[in-house]
């Protein structure tokens, strides 16, 4: 009788370990499936996004295909042949008309308040006075540090096909990479 109970216990343990293994494999497969379709990308901030991000700050982007005003995105610049991804803020949506005057952004004729922008009118590098009208698949992307940002003011609307996704997390806020 004692041997019978011992064998039953061993059989139950074996079944539980097989079940635990199946649960692990299923969970692992779901995670791999999720990551492969949402895709995350690590990027590093540059001076163009100051003061929102500091140069060298480590950021995580998640693949997306839906953007709105104020989203911070990463994309492949049409002016850059390297594999680098650039970080900029969405300030214009498909069909919008964008205009800059005296440091103010106008979207479809209405002045906007951009609290996040760093702009020093005494320094060169701020492009304004040009009217941009975006096509159906284009976004207007600009750096928050307007004096030092090469962005849609230089290269025009950015096609949605080169935008990877939205910045969703700053690892530098939680971890030190010194």
PyMOL commands that set and color helices and strands:
alter all, ss='L'
color gray80, all
select helices_A, chain A and resi 2-38+47-49+152-155+160-162+171-173
alter helices_A, ss='H'
color red, helices_A
select strands_A, chain A and resi 40-44+58-63+72-75+86-92+97-101+104-107+110-111+131-133+138-142+158-159+163-170
alter strands_A, ss='S'
color yellow, strands_A
deselect
rebuild
show_as cartoon
